[in-house]
Structure formats: structure tokens, C-alpha cells
Amino acid sequence: MPQNSWTISIDTGGTFTDSVARAQDGNFMVAKVPSTPDDPGRALVNSIQALVEQGLDPSKIDLICHGTTIATNAILTNQFSKVALVVTAGFKDVLAIRNGIRPDIYNLHVPRPAQLVAREHCVEVGERVTTGGKVLTPLLDEEIDRVINQLADIAPESIAICLLFSYSNDEHESKLAQRIREVFPDIPVTVSSEIVREFREYPRTSTTVINAGLRPIVGSYLESVQGKIEESGVHAPFLVMQSNGGCAVATRSAQESHRLILSGPAGGAAGLVTLGRQHNLDKLIGLDMGGTSTDICLIKDGKLPLKSTQIINDHTLLAPTVDIHTIGSGGGSIAYVDNTGRLKVGPMSAKAVPGPAAYMQGGTLATLTDAHVVLGTIGQQSLASGLTLSKEAAVKAVSEVAEKLGQDVVQTAIAIVSMSVAHMIRALRQVSIERGLDPRDFTLVPFGGAGPLHAGLLLRNLNLESALIPNRPGLFSADGLLSAGVRIDAAQTLLSPFSTDEISSYVAWFSGKQKELTARLIADGISSDEIEFDSVIDARYLGQGYELPVKLSSTLANVDSLPELFHEAHRTLYGHASLDQPIEVVTLRISARGNFPKTESAEIKAGETKVVDDAVIGNQMVIFPGFLEGIETKIYQREKLLAGNVFHGPCIVHQMDSTTVVLPGQVVTVTALGDLLIKEDKS
């Protein structure tokens, strides 16, 4: 990559679309434009145009990474394409029966989630293989012809094929898929053995169908976005963030759309790992609060937390996913009084359109942002995209809620903020204390447009040691995309007892996949010396229902130590191990990561402990939750702070993409990279 080239990352959220352009020498440009829910691709082009207006040469752009919510929104709203599902005879109702587990055993009227495929769109085919892959009932040509005729009658927009035990023997699926693709060349066909070679029939079928339902939507979106980007004069590789914390080329993302379910939040998680490395911190809790929701991710041992199964909108998905906990609380969360007279905040959001009342963009309902404007924690300085906040509009919106509660405006605003913070505290406890981890051992990293607003309150209420505010918190998820690299995952279920005689076959599978994935990454433009692998074996005691992941060394030298490694993992999680129990090898997993060209992390200008006078841009009366009266509060301009500056709360740090609130009794230190380290002042 030439020294004067740029990489761009673009993260589309519910309210704003953020972009960061970074050169290898550390130079960067940023832009924040309103999202366009009616046409998400338009916001991407607007974002690039905003960078060009700052002086970026489109011909110097060498790479574009994109975090998107297109797949997330489709599955959350059940806006799928029309799918026809082909299954083994007798398994037509696999999606209706699911895994047979009732979510609430004492409720006789549990509402059933929307079925992914209508029963009349499920086509059975006469064939059968065993769990070991032996053919019991051959797949005949006349059966394939019958299936094709039924598919023609259904007229689907997408086709999913998921035959029983095809992860062990994909002969029938491949034969069937080949014929269907020949007859329906314009209809995308998703084959389970091509995207998820894992056992458990319901989640495997669910994953296959979700991918099939998303492919026309995601494919059309990515094709449209790429076209608009090229029309704007940018001709660069276009990559998309996946749920696993790595990117993939757009063509692969369209074919494996199910891997984009958490595309948006994963960028912030990837950025957390890089931030921790820069500050020598291996325990972080990231809190990404945007306009619509808050995503919480806990980093332990400096590693991105992944899980192999994800449940979203009551549907199970088999795909490596960053372990992120999401709550419906954001800056645009609407405050209202319910039928019982109680105050509620969220999960409904004002979103980008019409937005909070203070934005003067047509919104009239009180939101968390409006409450902050009333209290003065958000001033009337210009925000992203030139927005200027109206305190009068915010007061009017919050007053309507206050009247229903019988309180004054300030009391109501404090209650709205306090309730939102309580939602965040509960979520932070869920990812830490409820998993046996002490949050006081972790550094809190609030980011997103609204995260730093609550940094001081969360630090104090959770009695944490410190909070670290990234240099550009409102653009942190977009910036994190550039540290993610390209990632490809593969897995193969075995379901065989561990045996030293089989070690060579395990190693052979991993070695073969390393070669295959290396070739794919090189084809994607990744240098071979930038490729790394993670190898894992899912194992369990023979007879157990669920397995534990056991990580192997990069050289696979410790495969023969699998029993000892598994016993230790079991003891760590459950407090005991059965050393005389035989171990079953369930699934082999491998991930290949190709790193993007490294860019320098530019340090900001160093200064003295005392903040320079021109960094103070004003004072205003602020009412902090927990304090009875307003306090005269300094306002600092983030861009004018220097490395080494130390200042005390109460204060507000203003910048284009976010606002950081520091409570009375807290102290802030500016790091060499321009991040803000907030602690309780114990002096």
C-alpha cells in the first residue's frame, strides 16, 4: 500500500453514520452524518463525500470497511425474503418443533416466535444418511425432479437445502444443489454443508434458512452500495464487518449473510482489543451507547470474546459471534409514563428521524438526550453535522412527561437519566458479576455518541477503579473496523471418542484447512505473513449434552494433551473434573485472520499538568444527578487538551462526536494518545 494511501471505515448506526479515514503515517479525517433509514446506502456516500470535502483524494482510497445493521434489522423485524426449504422426508416440521425446550415451563400459553419458513413452503425429499455419513436411502433423479417441480410452484426468492446429517456426508446435498442451481440460475441457493458443517438439527436448519432469507436483501444492499461508491469516484476493495470481529469481502458477505447479524457492534469490540493493547490493559468493559441501543462487551485477557451460537429474535444461529449484550437504551430512548403511572425509558427510540426534540428535526417526544439538555450536561454547542440543540424544545418535551408524574421538569430529567443509568448498571452486572467476575477489576470504556455522557455516573455507582474515554468516542466503532482485519471461520462436527490413534486425523484436518483458508485470504489481498490461525476443539465428557471449547497452540503441538486441557477447562467452569471419564471430540474449529496494513497511532501534542486557558470554552450551570442544586461547571474543548493535562470535576468535555461528563470529586488525566482517564479523586 502506498504511503499516501488511505483506508476508510464506515459504521452505520440507527441515528448517525460515522466514518474514519486513516493514513499509514497516522494522519486521519473523520465525519459524522445522519443515517438515512429509507436508503442506508445514501448515508455511506454522504459520509465519503464529507471526507472528500475535507481534502481527501478519492483516488488515494485503497480500502473501505463497512459495519452495517442491514441483516440485524431484517431478522429483528422478520423482514425476510420468501424462502423455500428442502429437507429430508419426515423432517418438514423441524423449524416448528425447534429444539423441544419450553422457554417457560410453567406458562401454558407461551407465544410462539414467527416461523422462518411457512410449512407449505417446506419440500421433503426421499433420501437418508446416518450420523456417520453412510447412505441408507439413495437420492434418485426422479426425486430431484419432483422437488424441482414443487419449488417452481412455490416461486421462492431464495432456496435453502438442509438434509439430515449432511455435515457427515454432503453427497446428496451437493447433487441436489447442483440440479436446482441449473434449473433456477437466478435464485440464490443456500446449502447447509457449505456454510455450517455442525450437528444439532434445529440450529443447523435455522442457520441455513436465515442465510437464505437474508441473501437477497444483503446482496441487493451491498451491490447498491458498491455501485454508489464507485459512482462517487472511489474504486477500492469493499469489505464488510462480520459478527465474529473480522471483515470479509463483500461478495462473500452476500453469500454468507448470516455472519453479518452483529456487524455493527463488532467494530467497537475489535477496537476495544486494540485500545487495551495500547494502554497495556487486558481487562476492559466496553459500553457502546448510540442513539437507539447500548452494546456491552467484556474483554478478558486481552482477547475478543466469541461464542459459537447466537440467539437473536428467538432464532438460533450457528456462527462465531462476538459476545455482546445489548439493551434498548440509547440517547434517543423515549421517556414516557405507562398506564400505571410509572416512568419508563426505552426501548422505543426517536432514532435518526425525527430524533430528540432538542434536535429541532420534527421530534416532539422526550428522550434521554432531551433530559441531558435540560440538566445542562449537554450544552447548546454545535454537534455532528452542524446540529444545534434547542433547550427550549427539550424543556417542552420533558415538561409533558413531568406533568403526568406530578413533578417539576428538573426532577423528571434527573429521573430519566437515573433510570437509564440503572438499565446500564444492570446490564454491566449481567456480563460481569453474574459470570463470576468482579467489575472492579476492569476498566470501563464508554464510547458511542452517548456513552461518555454517563462515564462519571457509572464509575461512581459501580465503584470502579477507572474509566477510559477514547480519543474519538463517537467514532470508536468505525475506527475499530480498521483494526479488525479479515477473518474466515470453518468447523466440522465429528462426534467421536478421543483416541490417541485419531490425533493424526485431527491435525490433518486443521492443516488442510490452514492451507485452504490461507489461499482464500491471499485471494482477498492479504499477505501470507500477515495471516494467523486460532484452532479449537469442542469437547465434552461422553454422555454430556453440551461441550466446552479447548484452545490449541498455534503449532497444534498440544493436541495430544486434549484430555488434560479439557479437564482443566471443566474444573475452571464447573468446579470439578471427572478424570476417569472418557472424552468425546465434538467439533473441530479453525479461524484464519489476515491483518490489515498497520497504521501508526499518532500521539497528541504534550503539555503541562495545568490545562491551557484556550481549552476552556465556557462555563454553564449544570445539575448533576445526586446533587440538589446546579453547579457552575467548566466546559473544555477536547481537541485543545494536551497530553499530560490533569483537571478536576465537575466539568464537561465537548467535542464534535460526543460529550464527556465528569462529576464533582473526579479527576481526569489526558493520555499520550489523547484518551481521557477518569478516576475518583482520592487526594
C-alpha positions in Angstrom: 0.0 0.0 0.0 1.5 3.4 -1.0 2.5 5.7 1.9 0.0 8.4 0.8 -3.0 5.9 0.6 -6.0 5.9 2.9 -8.2 3.3 4.4 -11.8 4.2 5.3 -14.1 2.6 7.8 -17.8 3.5 7.8 -20.2 2.4 10.6 -23.9 2.8 10.1 -25.9 3.2 13.3 -29.6 3.9 13.9 -29.0 7.6 14.3 -25.7 8.5 12.8 -23.3 7.1 10.2 -19.7 7.5 11.2 -16.6 7.4 9.1 -12.9 7.5 9.8 -10.2 7.8 7.1 -6.7 6.8 8.2 -3.3 7.0 6.5 -0.3 4.8 7.4 1.6 7.7 8.9 -1.2 8.2 11.4 -3.0 11.1 9.8 -6.7 10.8 9.9 -10.0 12.5 9.0 -13.4 11.9 10.5 -17.0 12.6 9.5 -20.4 12.1 11.1 -23.6 12.4 9.1 -27.2 11.5 9.8 -28.2 7.9 8.9 -30.8 7.5 6.1 -33.0 4.6 7.2 -35.1 4.8 4.0 -31.9 4.3 2.0 -28.9 3.2 4.2 -26.5 3.3 1.2 -27.1 7.0 0.8 -25.6 7.8 4.2 -22.4 5.9 3.2 -21.9 8.0 0.1 -22.7 11.2 2.1 -20.1 10.1 4.6 -17.4 9.6 2.0 -18.4 13.0 0.4 -17.9 14.7 3.8 -14.4 13.3 3.9 -13.7 14.4 0.3 -14.8 17.9 1.3 -12.1 17.9 4.0 -9.5 17.3 1.3 -9.4 13.5 0.9 -8.5 12.5 -2.6 -10.9 9.7 -3.7 -8.2 8.1 -5.9 -6.0 7.6 -2.8 -8.5 5.4 -1.1 -7.2 1.8 -1.1 -9.7 0.1 1.2 -13.2 0.6 2.6 -14.6 -1.3 5.6 -18.3 -1.1 6.4 -20.2 -2.0 9.6 -23.9 -2.4 8.8 -27.2 -3.2 10.5 -29.0 -4.3 7.4 -29.0 -8.0 8.4 -29.8 -7.2 12.1 -32.8 -5.1 11.2 -34.1 -7.8 8.8 -34.1 -10.5 11.4 -35.4 -8.3 14.2 -38.3 -7.2 12.1 -38.8 -10.6 10.4 -38.4 -8.9 7.0 -37.1 -12.0 5.2 -37.2 -12.9 1.6 -39.6 -15.7 0.6 -37.7 -18.9 1.2 -38.4 -22.5 0.2 -36.8 -25.1 2.4 -35.8 -28.6 1.2 -35.4 -31.2 3.9 -35.1 -34.9 4.3 -38.5 -36.7 4.2 -40.1 -36.7 7.7 -38.4 -33.5 8.9 -40.8 -30.9 7.4 -41.6 -29.6 10.9 -38.1 -29.1 12.2 -38.5 -25.4 12.4 -41.8 -25.6 14.2 -40.7 -28.2 16.7 -37.4 -26.4 17.2 -35.2 -27.9 20.0 -38.2 -29.0 22.1 -37.3 -26.8 25.0 -40.0 -24.6 26.5 -38.7 -21.2 27.5 -41.1 -21.0 30.4 -42.2 -24.4 31.7 -45.0 -23.0 33.9 -46.6 -20.9 31.2 -49.2 -22.8 29.2 -49.6 -20.0 26.7 -46.1 -19.1 25.6 -46.3 -17.2 22.4 -44.5 -18.9 19.5 -41.9 -17.0 17.6 -42.7 -16.3 13.9 -41.7 -19.4 11.9 -38.9 -18.7 9.5 -40.5 -20.7 6.6 -44.2 -21.3 6.1 -45.0 -25.1 6.3 -46.4 -25.1 2.8 -43.0 -23.9 1.5 -41.1 -26.8 3.0 -40.4 -29.6 0.5 -39.5 -33.1 1.6 -37.1 -35.2 -0.4 -36.6 -39.0 -0.2 -33.0 -39.7 1.0 -31.2 -40.6 4.2 -27.7 -40.9 5.5 -26.6 -42.0 9.0 -24.8 -39.9 11.6 -21.6 -41.4 10.4 -22.3 -40.5 6.8 -23.3 -43.9 5.4 -26.0 -43.7 2.8 -29.2 -45.5 3.8 -31.6 -44.2 1.1 -30.0 -43.1 -2.1 -31.2 -39.8 -3.7 -32.8 -40.7 -7.0 -33.1 -38.4 -10.1 -36.8 -38.7 -10.1 -36.9 -37.4 -6.5 -34.9 -34.4 -7.6 -37.3 -33.8 -10.5 -40.2 -33.9 -8.1 -38.6 -31.4 -5.7 -37.8 -29.0 -8.6 -41.4 -29.1 -9.7 -42.6 -28.2 -6.2 -40.1 -25.4 -6.0 -41.4 -24.0 -9.3 -44.9 -23.9 -7.8 -43.7 -22.1 -4.7 -41.8 -19.5 -6.7 -39.4 -18.6 -3.9 -36.9 -15.7 -3.8 -34.3 -17.9 -2.2 -33.9 -21.6 -1.6 -32.4 -23.4 1.5 -31.3 -27.0 1.4 -30.7 -28.8 4.8 -30.6 -32.6 4.7 -30.2 -34.8 7.7 -26.6 -35.4 8.8 -25.2 -33.7 5.7 -22.3 -32.4 7.8 -21.0 -36.0 7.8 -21.7 -36.7 4.1 -22.7 -33.9 1.8 -23.1 -36.1 -1.3 -26.9 -35.8 -1.5 -26.9 -32.0 -0.7 -24.3 -31.3 -3.4 -26.1 -33.4 -6.0 -29.4 -31.7 -5.2 -28.0 -28.2 -5.1 -26.3 -28.6 -8.5 -29.5 -29.6 -10.2 -31.5 -26.8 -8.5 -28.9 -24.2 -9.5 -29.1 -25.4 -13.1 -32.8 -25.0 -13.2 -33.1 -21.8 -11.1 -29.9 -19.9 -12.0 -31.2 -16.5 -10.8 -32.3 -17.7 -7.4 -29.7 -17.9 -4.6 -29.4 -21.4 -3.2 -28.0 -21.9 0.4 -26.7 -25.4 1.2 -26.1 -26.2 4.8 -23.0 -28.2 4.2 -21.4 -25.2 2.5 -22.0 -22.8 5.4 -22.4 -24.8 8.6 -20.9 -28.3 9.0 -22.1 -28.8 12.5 -24.6 -31.0 14.3 -27.9 -30.3 16.1 -30.6 -30.3 13.5 -32.8 -27.4 14.5 -30.0 -24.7 14.8 -28.3 -26.1 11.6 -31.6 -25.7 9.7 -32.4 -22.3 11.3 -28.9 -21.0 10.3 -29.3 -22.3 6.7 -32.8 -20.7 6.4 -31.7 -17.4 8.0 -28.9 -17.1 5.5 -31.2 -17.9 2.6 -33.7 -15.3 3.8 -31.1 -12.6 4.1 -29.1 -13.3 0.9 -31.4 -11.4 -1.5 -31.7 -8.4 1.0 -28.0 -8.2 1.9 -26.8 -9.0 -1.7 -29.0 -6.2 -3.1 -27.9 -3.8 -0.5 -24.2 -4.4 -0.9 -24.4 -4.3 -4.7 -26.3 -1.0 -4.5 -23.8 0.5 -2.0 -20.8 -0.6 -4.1 -22.4 0.9 -7.2 -23.0 4.2 -5.4 -19.4 4.3 -4.0 -18.0 3.7 -7.5 -20.2 6.4 -8.9 -18.7 8.8 -6.4 -15.3 8.2 -7.9 -13.9 5.6 -5.4 -12.6 2.4 -6.8 -11.3 0.4 -3.8 -11.9 -3.1 -2.3 -15.1 -3.1 -0.3 -15.2 -5.2 2.9 -17.9 -5.8 5.4 -17.6 -6.3 9.1 -18.9 -9.7 10.3 -20.3 -10.8 13.7 -17.0 -12.6 14.5 -15.0 -9.4 14.8 -13.3 -9.7 11.4 -14.1 -8.4 7.9 -15.0 -10.3 4.7 -15.0 -9.2 1.1 -18.5 -8.0 0.0 -19.1 -11.0 -2.3 -18.5 -13.5 0.5 -20.6 -11.4 2.9 -23.5 -11.5 0.4 -23.2 -15.3 0.2 -22.9 -15.8 3.9 -25.2 -13.1 5.1 -26.0 -14.8 8.4 -22.5 -13.8 9.5 -23.4 -10.1 9.5 -26.1 -10.2 12.2 -23.9 -8.3 14.7 -21.8 -6.4 12.0 -22.3 -3.0 13.6 -21.4 -3.7 17.3 -18.5 -6.0 16.4 -16.4 -3.0 15.2 -16.4 -1.5 18.6 -15.4 -4.8 20.2 -12.5 -5.1 17.8 -11.5 -1.5 18.7 -11.5 -2.4 22.5 -8.8 -5.0 22.0 -6.6 -2.5 20.2 -7.2 0.2 22.9 -6.3 -2.3 25.6 -3.1 -3.2 23.8 -2.2 0.5 23.5 -2.7 1.0 27.3 -1.4 -2.4 28.5 -4.8 -3.2 29.8 -6.2 -6.8 29.3 -9.5 -6.4 31.3 -12.0 -3.9 29.8 -15.7 -3.5 29.8 -16.8 -1.6 26.7 -20.1 0.3 26.7 -21.2 1.4 23.3 -24.2 3.7 23.7 -25.6 5.2 20.5 -28.9 6.7 19.7 -31.0 3.5 19.8 -29.3 0.9 21.9 -26.3 0.1 24.2 -23.9 -2.8 23.4 -21.8 -4.1 26.2 -18.7 -6.3 25.6 -16.3 -7.6 28.2 -12.7 -8.2 27.2 -10.8 -10.6 29.4 -7.1 -11.5 28.9 -6.9 -9.0 26.0 -8.9 -11.4 23.7 -12.1 -10.8 21.8 -14.9 -12.8 23.5 -16.5 -15.2 21.0 -19.3 -17.7 21.2 -20.2 -20.3 18.6 -24.0 -20.0 19.0 -26.1 -16.8 18.9 -29.8 -16.5 19.7 -31.4 -13.5 18.1 -35.1 -12.7 17.9 -35.8 -16.2 19.3 -33.9 -17.9 16.5 -30.7 -19.9 16.9 -27.7 -19.2 14.7 -24.6 -21.3 14.4 -21.9 -18.8 13.6 -18.9 -17.5 15.6 -20.1 -14.2 17.2 -18.6 -11.6 19.4 -20.2 -12.0 22.9 -22.1 -8.7 23.1 -25.0 -7.9 25.5 -27.5 -5.4 24.0 -30.2 -3.4 25.8 -32.7 -1.0 24.3 -31.3 2.2 25.9 -29.7 5.0 23.9 -29.5 8.7 23.6 -32.8 8.6 21.6 -34.7 6.4 24.0 -38.1 7.8 24.6 -39.2 8.6 28.1 -42.9 8.1 28.8 -45.4 7.4 31.6 -47.1 4.0 31.3 -50.7 3.1 32.2 -49.8 2.5 35.9 -48.3 6.0 36.2 -44.7 4.8 36.2 -41.8 6.4 34.3 -40.3 4.3 31.6 -37.3 5.0 29.4 -36.9 3.0 26.2 -36.7 0.6 24.4 -38.6 2.8 21.9 -36.3 5.3 20.2 -36.7 8.6 18.3 -33.9 7.3 16.0 -32.4 9.5 13.4 -35.8 10.7 12.2 -37.4 12.6 13.8 -34.8 12.4 16.6 -34.9 14.0 20.1 -37.0 17.2 20.5 -33.8 19.2 21.1 -32.6 18.5 17.6 -35.5 20.5 16.1 -35.9 18.0 13.3 -39.5 17.2 14.0 -39.3 15.2 17.2 -41.6 16.1 20.0 -41.3 13.2 22.5 -38.9 13.5 25.4 -35.8 11.4 25.1 -32.7 10.8 27.2 -30.8 13.4 25.2 -33.5 16.0 26.0 -33.2 15.2 29.7 -29.4 15.9 29.5 -30.1 19.2 27.7 -32.5 20.2 30.5 -29.9 19.4 33.1 -27.1 21.2 31.2 -24.9 18.2 30.8 -25.3 18.6 27.1 -24.8 22.3 26.1 -26.0 24.2 23.1 -22.7 23.9 21.2 -22.9 22.6 17.6 -22.8 18.8 17.4 -22.3 16.4 14.5 -23.5 17.6 11.1 -23.9 21.1 12.3 -26.8 20.3 14.6 -27.6 22.9 17.2 -29.6 21.9 20.3 -32.6 23.8 21.5 -33.0 23.8 25.2 -36.5 25.3 24.9 -37.7 22.4 22.8 -36.1 19.9 25.3 -37.8 21.6 28.2 -41.1 21.5 26.5 -40.9 17.8 25.7 -39.7 16.8 29.2 -42.4 19.0 30.7 -45.1 16.9 29.2 -43.7 13.8 31.0 -43.3 15.8 34.2 -47.0 16.9 34.2 -48.1 13.2 34.1 -45.7 12.4 37.0 -46.7 15.4 39.1 -43.0 16.6 39.3 -41.1 19.6 38.0 -39.0 19.5 34.8 -35.6 19.1 36.6 -36.8 16.3 38.8 -38.1 14.5 35.8 -35.0 15.0 33.8 -32.9 13.6 36.7 -35.3 10.6 36.9 -34.9 9.9 33.2 -31.1 10.0 33.4 -31.0 7.9 36.6 -33.3 5.3 35.1 -31.2 5.0 32.0 -28.0 4.6 34.2 -29.8 1.9 36.2 -30.5 0.0 33.0 -26.8 0.2 32.1 -25.7 -0.9 35.6 -27.9 -3.9 35.5 -26.5 -4.9 32.1 -22.9 -4.4 33.3 -23.6 -6.6 36.3 -25.0 -9.3 34.0 -21.8 -9.5 31.9 -19.5 -9.4 35.0 -20.9 -10.3 38.4 -23.4 -12.9 37.1 -20.5 -14.6 35.4 -18.3 -14.7 38.5 -16.2 -11.6 37.5 -15.6 -8.6 39.7 -16.3 -5.4 37.6 -13.8 -3.5 39.9 -11.0 -5.5 38.2 -11.9 -4.0 34.8 -11.5 -0.6 33.2 -14.8 0.8 31.9 -14.6 2.1 28.3 -17.7 4.2 27.4 -18.0 5.1 23.8 -20.5 5.9 21.1 -22.2 9.2 21.0 -23.9 8.9 24.4 -21.6 6.6 26.3 -19.2 9.2 27.7 -22.2 11.2 29.0 -22.6 8.6 31.6 -19.0 7.7 32.3 -18.8 9.6 35.7 -22.1 8.2 36.9 -21.2 4.6 36.0 -17.8 4.9 37.5 -19.2 6.1 40.8 -22.2 3.8 41.0 -20.3 0.7 40.3 -17.3 1.8 42.4 -14.9 1.1 39.5 -11.2 2.0 39.5 -11.2 4.0 36.3 -13.0 4.8 33.1 -11.1 5.4 29.8 -12.7 7.6 27.2 -11.3 7.0 23.7 -10.0 10.0 21.7 -12.9 9.9 19.3 -15.6 8.0 21.3 -18.5 8.7 18.9 -16.4 7.3 16.1 -14.8 4.4 18.0 -16.8 1.6 16.4 -15.9 3.0 12.9 -12.3 3.3 13.9 -12.4 -0.3 15.3 -13.2 -1.7 11.9 -9.7 -0.7 10.7 -8.1 -2.9 13.4 -10.3 -5.9 12.7 -8.6 -7.4 9.7 -10.1 -10.1 7.5 -11.4 -13.3 9.1 -12.7 -16.7 7.9 -14.1 -19.4 10.1 -14.6 -23.1 9.5 -15.9 -26.0 11.6 -16.5 -29.8 11.3 -18.5 -31.9 13.7 -17.0 -35.3 14.4 -18.8 -36.8 17.5 -16.1 -39.4 18.2 -14.4 -40.5 21.4 -11.0 -39.1 21.8 -8.2 -41.5 20.9 -4.5 -41.1 20.5 -4.9 -43.1 17.3 -7.0 -40.3 15.9 -4.7 -37.4 16.7 -3.1 -37.5 13.2 -6.6 -37.1 11.7 -7.3 -34.1 13.8 -4.0 -32.5 12.8 -4.6 -33.4 9.2 -8.0 -31.6 9.2 -6.5 -28.4 10.8 -3.5 -28.5 8.4 -5.8 -28.9 5.4 -8.0 -26.0 6.5 -5.0 -23.8 7.1 -3.9 -24.3 3.5 -7.4 -23.7 2.2 -8.1 -20.6 4.3 -4.7 -19.2 3.5 -5.4 -19.4 -0.2 -8.7 -17.6 0.3 -7.1 -14.8 2.3 -4.3 -14.4 -0.3 -7.0 -14.1 -3.0 -8.6 -11.4 -0.8 -5.4 -9.4 -0.9 -3.9 -10.4 2.4 -0.1 -11.1 2.5 0.8 -14.6 3.7 3.0 -13.3 6.5 0.0 -11.4 8.0 -2.1 -14.5 8.4 -2.7 -16.0 11.9 -4.8 -19.0 13.0 -6.8 -20.0 16.1 -7.6 -23.7 16.5 -10.1 -25.0 18.9 -11.6 -28.4 19.7 -15.1 -28.5 21.3 -15.1 -31.5 23.7 -17.3 -33.0 26.4 -17.4 -36.0 28.7 -19.1 -38.9 26.9 -22.8 -38.6 27.6 -22.9 -34.9 28.4 -25.3 -32.7 26.4 -23.1 -29.7 25.8 -19.4 -29.1 25.1 -16.6 -26.8 26.1 -14.1 -25.1 23.7 -10.4 -26.1 24.3 -7.9 -23.8 22.6 -4.9 -25.4 20.9 -1.4 -24.0 20.4 -0.6 -22.3 17.1 1.6 -25.3 16.2 -1.0 -27.9 17.2 1.7 -29.4 19.3 -0.6 -29.9 22.3 -3.4 -31.8 20.6 -2.3 -35.0 22.4 -2.9 -33.1 25.7 -6.6 -32.5 24.9 -7.8 -34.6 27.9 -5.7 -32.6 30.4 -6.7 -29.3 28.8 -10.4 -30.3 28.8 -10.3 -31.4 32.5 -8.8 -28.1 33.5 -11.4 -26.1 31.4 -14.2 -28.2 33.0 -12.8 -27.6 36.5 -12.5 -23.9 35.9 -16.1 -23.5 34.8 -17.9 -26.1 37.0 -15.5 -26.5 39.9 -14.9 -30.2 39.3 -13.4 -32.6 36.7 -14.0 -36.4 36.2 -10.5 -37.6 35.4 -11.6 -41.2 34.7 -14.4 -40.2 32.3 -13.8 -40.8 28.5 -13.8 -37.6 26.4 -15.7 -37.1 23.2 -14.4 -34.8 20.4 -17.5 -33.0 19.2 -16.4 -30.3 16.7 -13.1 -29.0 15.3 -12.9 -25.3 14.7 -10.4 -23.0 13.0 -10.3 -19.3 12.4 -7.9 -17.6 9.9 -7.2 -13.9 10.4 -5.5 -11.6 8.0 -4.3 -8.3 9.4 -4.7 -5.0 7.6 -1.6 -2.9 6.9 -0.7 -1.3 10.2 -1.1 2.4 10.7 0.7 4.5 13.3 -1.3 5.7 16.4 -0.5 9.3 16.4 0.3 10.8 19.8 -1.2 14.2 20.6 0.9 17.3 21.5 2.3 17.1 25.0 1.6 19.8 27.6 1.9 20.7 31.3 -0.3 19.4 34.1 -2.3 22.6 34.0 -4.8 22.9 31.2 -4.1 25.8 28.8 -6.6 28.7 29.0 -7.9 28.4 25.5 -9.0 24.8 26.1 -11.7 26.3 28.4 -14.5 27.4 26.1 -17.0 28.5 28.8 -19.0 27.8 32.0 -22.5 26.8 32.5 -24.9 25.8 35.3 -25.2 22.0 35.4 -27.5 19.9 37.6 -25.8 16.5 38.3 -27.9 13.5 39.4 -27.3 13.1 43.1 -26.8 16.8 43.7 -29.5 19.1 44.9 -28.5 22.3 43.2 -26.9 23.4 40.0 -23.1 23.8 39.9 -21.0 26.2 37.9 -19.2 23.9 35.6 -16.2 24.4 33.2 -16.5 23.3 29.6 -13.4 22.1 27.9 -12.8 21.7 24.1 -11.5 18.1 23.7 -9.3 19.0 20.7 -7.4 21.6 22.7 -6.4 19.4 25.6 -2.8 18.3 25.6 -1.2 15.0 26.8 -0.4 15.2 30.5 -3.1 17.7 31.3 -4.9 17.0 34.6 -8.1 18.6 35.6 -10.9 18.0 38.1 -14.6 17.7 38.0 -17.2 19.0 37.8 -16.5 19.6 34.2 -17.8 18.8 30.7 -15.5 17.9 27.8 -17.1 18.8 24.5 -16.2 17.5 21.0 -17.9 17.1 17.7 -18.8 13.4 18.1 -19.6 13.1 21.9 -19.7 14.8 25.3 -17.9 13.5 28.4 -19.4 14.4 31.8 -17.1 14.4 34.9 -18.7 14.5 38.3 -17.6 16.6 41.3 -14.9 14.7 43.1 -13.5 13.0 40.0 -10.2 13.7 38.2 -9.2 13.4 34.5 -5.8 12.7 33.0 -5.1 13.1 29.3 -3.0 10.2 28.0 -0.3 10.4 25.3 -2.8 9.2 22.7 -5.4 11.8 23.7 -7.6 9.4 25.6 -9.2 10.6 28.9 -8.6 8.5 32.1 -11.2 9.3 34.7 -10.8 8.3 38.4 -12.3 9.2 41.7 -10.2 12.0 43.3 -8.7 10.5 46.4 -6.3 13.3 47.2 
